[in-house]
């Protein structure tokens, strides 16, 4: 057995944040063990007035003066050095032994390109309706949010799996960046697993929960066209009915939401024809 195979895997947590000048926010994220015990890469989207500086060898900081979720995520992918990377935001709270859970999952599945885990809300209820699968499907990926996504950095680099600049806050379609990111790996037939163990708490309130919000309808419609083509129009009808049925929108809003979806599809098609779409 090679020395490389015997070498312990290194976990690195890639944290996106904004306007930070100190590390006090990390104390909230890591209440069970001090953050200096982890390998962290922080992308701080900021101005020259709010600069974050680290003198800890295992805590790297990149101060970025451009904004947007995909810019932050892709910058993290560029500067990451860990064997296994875990995506993160600054409003989560990690569970005890989450690092052990993650590394043991990769020991169980050494060929995995990606392993997702689970989150709970502040009431200790599952954050999403996680499907009971071990190997991911197109459907199961819809329930995976950013902060439960881990991946093998080397495999993702080899296959050029990065975040689309067109999805996520600060982009033409302000949402669905996780699904597009994960589908890039899935569509390249990479091994993607789900581990039904909780690693993090995320507050129930989240922009991704507002299913009837204009930005969410827009992003989901663009994603539907990306993966379903002309069937996206049928999907949009069903989605408008869904958000109305579950009271995310009112009856008088159905027409306006449908138009927002149509506009998003038209925008996506324009970007696609221009050659800009990734």
N, C-alpha and C positions, 0 to 999 in steps of 0.2 A: 504494500500500500504506500502511495506517495506521501511525502511530508505535507503536501498541499491538502490532501484529503484529510489528514489528521489535524490540521490547523483549525482551531475553534472559529466558528463564524462570528463576525463582528456586526452587531446591530447598530444602525445609525438612524436617528429620528430627525426627519426633515420638517421643520416648523416654519409656517408662513405667518407673519405678523406685520404690524404697521406702526410707525411713529414711536418706537421704543427707544428709551434712553438708559434703561437699567433692566435687570433680570428678575425683578420682583414677580412678574407674571409666571415665571417658571415654578415658583413656590406653590402656586395654585395648581399647576398642572401635575406636579410630582409631590403629593402630600405624604407618600409612604416612604420615600427614600430621596435623599437630596439629589438635585439635578446634576450635580458634579459627578455622580456615579454613572452617567449615561453619555454616549457619544451623540452630540447634538449639532445640527447644522441649522442656523436660524437665518431666514431671508427676511430682512427688515425693510419693507418698502416705506420710504421716508423722505424727508427733506434734509438739507445740510444743517438744519437746526436741531434735529433729533437723530443723533448718531449713536449707535450701539457698538461698544468695544469690549472684546473679551481678552482676558489674559490667562484663561484656562486652556490647556492643550486639547481637551476633548470637547470644547465648546467653540465652534467656528461661527463667525458672523459675516454675512454679506449684506452691506447696506446698499439698497437698490433705489435709484431715483426715477424709475419707471413703475407704473402701476398696472394692476390687473392680475387676476388669479392665475391664468396660464403663464404669464411672465414669471411670477413667483415660483410656481411649481417647476417650470423648466429650468430656471436658474438653480434651483435645488438639485435637480437631476444632473446638471452640469458640474456642480462642485462637490457632490456626494462622493464619499470614498468607501463607505461600509459595504460589506458583502450583502447584507440584507438591509433594505431601507423601509422605513415606516413613515407614511405621510401623516402630517399633523397640522392642526390649526391651534390658535392660542386660547381657545375657550373650552378646552376639554380637560378632563381629570383622569389620569391613568390609574388603573387598578393595581393592587399589589402583585408583584411577580409577573407583570405583563411581559417583560423581556424574556423571562424563562419560558413562558407559554409560547411566544413567537419562535424562539430558537429551537425549542423541542418540536414544533410543528415542521420546521425545515429539516430537522434530523429524521423525522418520520417520512417526509416527502423530499428527499434530496434533489430530485429533478424538477421541483416546482419552480415555475417562473414567477408565480404570484400566489399568495395565500391571504385570504381575507379572514377577518375575525368578527366579533360581534360587539355591539355597544348597548348600553342601557341609558335611560334618561335619569333625571334626578330623583325619580320615584322608584328606581330600580326595576323599571319595566323595560322590555326589549325596545330599542329605539326604532327598529324596522321589523317588517314581517320577513324574517330570514327564511329562505326556502331550505328544507331539510335535504340538502344534497352535499356530497363530498367533492365532486367535480363540478365546476361551474357550467351553467348553461347560459344562453342569451338572456333568458328570463331571470335567472337568479342574480345576474349582475346588476339588474335594476335596483336591487335592495342594498347595494353596497355603497356606503358613503366614504368620503375621503379618508377619514381618520381610522378606518379599520383595514386600509389597504397596505399590504406589505409586498415587497417584490425583491427578486434576485437582481441586483444592479447589473451584474455582468451580462445576464441573459437579456435584460431590457435594452442595454446599450447595443448589444450585437444585433438586435432586431429593430433598433431605432424607434423604440416605443416612447413617445413624448406626449405632452398635453397639446391639444389643438389650440392654436391662438384664436380660434373663432368661438370657443365655448367657455363660459365662466365669467364671473363678474369683471367688468372692464372690457368685454369683448362684444361683438355684434349680437351674440346669443348668450344672455347672462344666466347660464345654468347648464346642467347636464354634462359638465366637464368630466366627472368621474366615469360616467357610462361610456363616453366616447374614448376616453383613455383606456378603459378596460377592454372595450371591444377591439381596439387596435391589437392588443395581445391575443385576444380570443380568436380573431380572424386570421392570425398567423399560426394557429394551432399550437400555441404555447400551453404548457400544463398549468392550470389554474384551479386551486383548491379552496374549499371553505372549511375553516375550523370553528366549530360551534362553542367557542370559549370567549368569555367577555374580557376585553382588555382595556376598555375605556368608558367613561361616562360623558355624555354630551347633553346639555340642556335641551329640553323638549322643543323650545322655541328655536326655529331655524328657518332661513329663507327657503330652503328646499322643501319645507312642509306646507307652504302656501300654494297648494296645487292649482288654485284659480288665479293666481297673480299673473298680470300681463307678461312679465319677464319669463315666468315659468312656462306659460302656454307657448310663448314664442320659441324658447329653447327646445322644448319637447317636440314642437312641430318640425323644427329644423332637423332634429335628430331622427324623427320619424321619416322624413324625406331622405335623409342620408342613407338609412338602412332599408327602407321599404319602397323607395321610389314613388311611383304614382299612387300606390296603395296608401300613402300618407294622407291623402284627402279623405279616404274612408276612416283611417285612424283618427283624424281630427274630429270628424262627426261624433265618433264613439267617445272621444276624450271630453268633448264639450258636454255630452250627455252625462258622462261619469262625474265630472266636477259639479254639475248641477244636481245630480241625484244625491250626492253625498254632501250637498249644501256648502261647497266651497264657493259657489257663485249663486246669484239669484236668477230667476227666470228671465228678467229683462236684460241680463248680461250675456245670455247665450250668443246672441248675434254678434256682439262686439268681440267676444272671445274668439269666435269662429273667424272673424275678419283678421284678428291679430295673428292667428295661426296661418291663414292664407298669405298674409304679408311676409311672415317669417319664411315660409316655403319659397316664395318668390325671391326673397333676398338670398336664400341659400342657392337657388338655381342660378341667380346672377353671378354670385361668387364662383360657383362651379364652372360656368361658361367662360369666365374671365381667366380661369386657371389659378386663381388665388386659393381656392379651397384645398386644404391638405387632405 
